[in-house]
């Protein structure tokens, strides 16, 4: 059986709202072994919603809609579904009572147009919405299922997970589930990663492997389908072990793990402390580190020395180094890392300087040129990087490689050219 997702709302087409619902729904369906074949977005226009719905009914066994269940004139989903499936609408007293109670609880007068939300197509199951006034709807029609969900994520998500997915699995006798696991890498290109594990792509059918590029990271997604959860776990464990054997410390984490959190764990485990000095990243590195609860155990301070004068006055970078090498250079970033470490009394100093663009670049020092250095008592490590992308992406990638440099040092893994 195949599923089509129909997201409804002109604001989605205008780009005023990012359709995070579609991504979330797709993930949940995959986990539950429900195949999603199509995703369609349509505005608040009755004719176009009808055309999209008829197309979906002609090629999918399950149609899930989001949006268009509110009380206003442009909330058309309920009426169009009823018309296309030839199910007359009737007022549901229980739904109306629920809506009235919500308004009474909030001590807000209920306007007449809210009664529209209590209109239910004949034969539809009402999906209770404890988080809003718009009930969901579940209809079965000639071997197909149509589920209509609110567009508000806080209302849609529990309704899909708790009410719609169980009904779909029961209706089509679905027993299998799809489980994905993501291995996160940093410091290797997508092409080199593909070269390292490409034979597994060709060999594996279940589990399957996918490579996904993200900002500063390459993810390896392992996906397995089956009915026995224990068997799925074993198959994923076996494949993960093979990939880890190939990639080794290039893999820094799994699933929702973040590089800054894992670096924090390593610092805490060594009872080590850290201070950072930033130029082109403007405090982003310190922000990422302090996004982690408990980071005060190891993070001591951050200094944003954006100007050349600040590097000299706050960090004590020698004026002659700044004059001879320029603010964006290996000698300067080394001095930044060592001086922030020494002035903060920390185990490590981590520093970044570079040109984030889009202006400020020269033929000798182009936009995207970034220097990163790590200093500790008696030693340091500094590297030059050339990042691509817009200003925000260059800044993020610089912080990513700075964290990766520290992670590998803590694990005694050398930084290699990738």
C-alpha positions in Angstrom: 0.0 0.0 0.0 1.1 3.5 -0.7 0.5 6.8 1.1 0.2 10.4 -0.2 0.6 13.4 2.1 -1.4 16.5 1.2 -0.4 19.7 3.0 -2.8 22.5 2.6 -2.2 26.2 3.1 -1.4 29.2 0.9 1.2 30.3 3.5 3.2 27.2 2.6 3.3 28.0 -1.0 4.3 31.6 -0.3 7.2 30.5 1.9 5.7 32.3 4.9 5.8 29.1 6.9 8.3 26.3 6.6 6.5 23.0 6.2 8.1 21.1 9.1 4.9 19.0 9.3 5.7 17.1 6.1 9.2 16.2 7.3 7.9 15.0 10.7 5.1 13.0 9.3 7.3 11.3 6.7 9.7 10.2 9.5 6.9 8.8 11.7 5.3 6.9 8.8 8.7 5.4 7.8 9.2 4.2 11.4 5.8 2.5 11.4 6.4 0.7 8.1 4.0 2.9 6.1 5.3 3.7 2.7 5.0 7.3 1.7 5.0 7.7 -2.1 3.9 11.3 -2.8 3.9 14.7 -1.0 1.7 17.5 -2.5 1.3 21.0 -1.3 -1.7 23.1 -2.4 -3.1 26.5 -1.4 -6.4 27.4 0.1 -8.4 27.1 -3.0 -11.3 24.7 -3.2 -10.8 23.8 -6.9 -7.1 23.0 -6.5 -7.6 21.1 -3.2 -10.3 19.0 -5.0 -8.0 18.3 -7.9 -5.1 17.3 -5.6 -7.4 15.1 -3.5 -8.8 13.3 -6.6 -5.3 12.7 -7.9 -4.2 11.3 -4.6 -7.3 9.0 -4.4 -6.3 7.7 -7.8 -2.8 6.7 -6.9 -2.7 6.1 -3.1 -4.3 3.8 -0.6 -3.9 6.3 2.3 -4.3 10.0 2.0 -3.2 12.2 4.9 -4.1 15.9 4.8 -2.9 18.6 7.2 -4.4 22.1 7.5 -7.7 23.7 6.5 -9.7 22.5 9.4 -10.1 25.8 11.2 -13.1 28.1 11.5 -12.3 30.7 8.8 -13.5 31.1 5.3 -10.3 29.8 3.8 -10.4 26.6 5.8 -11.8 24.3 3.1 -10.4 20.8 3.7 -13.5 19.4 5.5 -15.9 20.7 2.8 -13.8 19.5 -0.1 -13.2 16.0 1.4 -17.0 15.6 2.1 -17.9 16.7 -1.4 -15.3 14.5 -3.2 -16.2 11.4 -1.1 -20.0 12.3 -1.4 -20.4 12.3 2.4 -22.9 15.0 3.5 -21.8 17.1 6.5 -23.7 17.1 9.7 -23.3 18.8 13.0 -21.7 16.6 15.7 -23.1 17.6 19.1 -20.1 16.0 21.0 -17.6 17.9 18.9 -19.6 21.1 19.4 -19.7 20.6 23.2 -15.9 20.1 23.2 -15.4 23.4 21.4 -17.8 25.2 23.7 -16.0 23.8 26.8 -12.6 25.0 25.5 -13.9 28.6 25.0 -15.7 28.6 28.3 -12.5 27.4 30.1 -10.5 30.2 28.5 -13.4 32.7 29.3 -13.5 33.8 25.6 -16.9 34.1 23.8 -17.3 31.6 21.0 -18.1 33.1 17.6 -20.6 31.5 15.3 -18.0 30.4 12.7 -16.5 28.0 15.3 -19.6 25.8 14.8 -18.1 25.0 11.4 -15.5 22.9 13.1 -18.2 20.6 14.5 -19.4 19.7 11.0 -18.4 16.1 10.3 -18.8 14.1 7.0 -21.2 11.2 7.2 -19.5 8.0 8.3 -16.3 9.7 9.5 -14.6 8.8 12.7 -13.9 11.9 14.8 -10.3 12.1 16.0 -10.3 13.8 19.4 -8.1 17.0 19.7 -7.3 17.7 23.3 -5.0 20.5 22.2 -7.3 22.6 20.1 -10.7 23.1 18.7 -10.3 21.4 15.3 -11.1 17.7 15.5 -9.4 15.4 13.1 -11.3 13.1 10.7 -10.7 9.5 9.6 -12.7 8.1 6.7 -12.6 4.7 5.0 -13.8 4.7 1.4 -13.7 1.7 -1.0 -10.6 0.3 0.4 -8.8 3.6 1.0 -8.3 5.7 4.1 -8.4 9.4 4.3 -7.1 11.1 7.5 -7.6 14.9 7.9 -5.4 16.5 10.6 -5.0 20.0 11.9 -2.1 22.0 10.6 -0.9 23.2 14.0 2.0 20.9 14.9 1.2 20.7 18.6 -2.3 19.4 17.6 -1.3 17.3 14.6 1.6 15.3 16.1 -0.2 13.5 18.9 -3.2 12.9 16.7 -1.1 11.2 14.0 0.9 9.2 16.4 -1.8 8.1 18.8 -4.9 7.9 16.5 -4.1 7.8 12.8 -1.1 5.5 12.6 -2.7 2.7 14.6 -5.8 2.9 12.4 -3.7 2.7 9.2 -1.7 -0.2 10.5 -4.8 -2.1 11.5 -6.7 -1.3 8.3 -3.9 -2.7 6.1 -2.5 -5.4 8.4 0.9 -3.8 8.6 3.2 -5.7 10.9 6.7 -4.5 9.8 8.4 -1.4 10.9 11.2 0.7 9.4 14.0 1.7 11.8 16.8 4.1 10.9 20.1 4.8 12.6 22.4 7.7 11.7 26.1 7.7 12.1 27.6 11.2 12.0 31.0 12.0 10.6 33.1 15.1 10.4 36.3 15.9 8.6 35.8 13.7 5.5 34.3 14.6 2.2 31.1 13.0 0.8 33.1 11.5 -2.1 35.8 10.0 0.1 33.3 8.6 2.5 31.5 7.0 -0.4 34.8 5.5 -1.6 35.4 4.1 1.9 32.1 2.2 2.3 30.8 2.2 -1.3 30.8 -1.6 -1.6 28.3 -1.8 1.2 25.9 0.3 -0.8 26.0 -2.3 -3.6 25.8 -5.3 -1.3 23.2 -4.3 1.2 19.5 -4.7 0.5 18.2 -4.8 4.0 19.5 -2.9 5.9 20.1 -0.2 3.3 22.7 2.6 3.5 22.3 6.3 2.5 24.8 9.2 2.7 23.4 12.6 3.5 25.4 15.9 3.5 24.8 18.4 6.2 26.6 21.6 7.3 30.0 20.5 8.5 28.9 16.9 8.7 28.3 13.8 6.5 25.7 11.4 7.8 25.5 7.7 7.1 21.9 6.5 7.5 21.3 2.8 8.1 17.7 1.7 7.5 16.2 -1.7 8.3 12.7 -3.1 7.7 11.3 -6.1 9.5 8.7 -7.3 12.0 10.9 -8.5 14.8 12.4 -5.5 16.7 15.2 -7.7 18.1 16.2 -8.8 14.6 16.2 -5.2 13.4 18.5 -4.2 16.2 20.9 -7.1 15.5 21.0 -6.3 11.8 21.7 -2.6 12.4 24.3 -3.4 15.0 26.1 -5.7 12.6 26.2 -3.1 9.8 27.2 -0.3 12.2 30.1 -2.4 13.4 31.3 -2.9 9.8 31.1 0.8 9.0 32.8 1.8 12.2 35.6 -0.6 11.3 36.1 1.3 8.0 35.6 4.8 9.2 36.9 4.6 12.8 37.2 7.9 14.6 35.7 9.8 11.7 32.4 8.8 13.3 31.8 11.2 16.1 28.3 10.4 17.1 25.0 8.7 16.4 21.4 9.8 15.8 20.7 13.0 17.8 24.1 13.3 19.4 25.8 16.7 18.9 29.5 17.3 18.4 29.6 20.0 21.1 28.0 17.7 23.6 30.4 14.9 22.9 33.4 17.3 23.2 32.0 18.4 26.5 31.8 14.8 27.7 35.4 14.2 26.8 36.5 17.4 28.6 34.5 16.5 31.7 35.9 13.0 31.7 39.5 14.4 31.7 38.6 17.1 34.2 39.9 19.5 31.6 38.8 23.1 31.0 38.5 25.2 27.9 38.5 28.9 26.9 37.9 30.1 23.3 38.9 33.2 21.3 36.9 34.0 18.2 37.1 36.5 15.5 35.1 35.7 12.3 32.7 33.4 14.1 31.6 36.2 16.5 30.9 34.0 19.5 29.2 31.1 17.7 31.7 28.6 19.1 31.1 29.7 22.7 27.3 29.7 22.0 27.4 26.1 20.8 29.5 25.0 23.8 27.2 26.7 26.3 24.0 25.3 24.6 24.9 22.1 26.5 23.5 21.9 30.0 26.3 21.5 32.6 29.0 23.1 30.3 30.1 25.3 33.2 32.0 22.1 34.4 34.5 22.6 31.6 33.9 25.9 29.8 35.6 28.8 31.4 35.2 31.8 29.1 35.0 33.0 25.5 36.5 36.2 24.0 35.2 37.7 20.8 38.2 39.7 19.5 36.7 40.8 16.2 39.0 43.7 15.4 42.8 43.8 15.0 43.0 46.1 18.0 40.9 43.7 20.2 43.3 40.9 19.4 46.2 43.0 20.6 44.5 44.7 23.5 42.4 41.8 25.0 44.4 38.8 24.0 47.9 40.3 23.8 48.7 39.2 20.3 52.0 40.9 19.5 51.6 43.9 17.3 54.5 42.8 15.1 52.8 39.5 14.3 49.6 41.3 13.4 51.4 43.7 11.3 53.6 41.2 9.5 51.1 38.3 9.0 47.7 40.0 9.2 44.8 39.2 11.5 43.9 36.2 9.4 47.0 34.0 9.6 48.5 31.0 11.3 50.8 33.0 13.6 47.9 35.1 14.8 45.5 32.2 15.5 48.3 30.4 17.3 48.9 33.4 19.5 45.1 33.8 20.1 44.8 30.1 21.3 47.8 30.2 23.5 47.0 33.6 25.1 43.4 32.8 25.8 44.5 29.6 27.5 47.1 31.3 29.5 45.0 34.3 30.5 42.1 32.0 31.5 44.1 29.4 33.3 42.5 26.6 31.3 43.7 23.3 30.0 43.0 24.2 26.4 42.7 27.3 24.4 40.8 27.1 21.1 40.8 30.0 18.5 39.3 30.9 15.2 40.1 33.7 12.8 39.1 34.0 9.1 37.1 35.8 6.4 33.4 34.9 6.5 32.5 37.2 3.6 30.8 38.0 1.4 33.2 41.0 1.4 36.7 41.3 2.7 38.4 38.7 0.6 41.5 39.2 -1.5 43.2 37.0 -4.1 45.7 36.0 -1.4 43.2 35.6 1.3 39.8 34.8 -0.2 36.4 34.5 1.4 36.2 31.2 3.3 39.8 31.2 4.4 39.8 30.2 8.1 42.6 29.4 10.6 41.9 27.3 13.7 44.3 26.6 16.5 44.3 24.5 19.7 46.8 25.2 22.4 47.7 23.3 25.6 50.6 23.6 28.0 53.7 22.8 26.0 52.2 22.5 22.6 49.7 23.6 20.0 48.1 22.6 16.7 47.0 25.0 13.9 45.4 24.4 10.6 44.3 26.3 7.5 40.8 25.6 6.0 39.0 26.8 2.9 35.3 26.7 3.4 32.6 27.3 0.9 29.1 28.8 1.2 27.5 31.9 2.5 28.5 33.8 5.6 26.5 31.9 8.1 27.6 28.5 6.7 31.2 29.5 6.7 30.9 30.5 10.3 29.2 27.3 11.3 31.7 25.1 9.4 34.5 26.9 11.2 33.1 26.2 14.6 32.5 22.6 13.5 36.1 22.0 12.6 37.3 23.7 15.7 35.2 21.3 17.8 36.4 18.4 15.7 40.0 19.5 16.2 39.6 19.4 20.0 37.7 16.1 19.9 40.4 14.4 17.9 43.1 15.8 20.2 41.3 14.5 23.3 41.1 11.0 21.6 44.7 11.2 20.4 43.5 10.8 16.8 45.6 12.9 14.3 43.9 15.4 12.0 44.4 14.1 8.5 43.7 15.8 5.1 40.3 14.7 3.9 
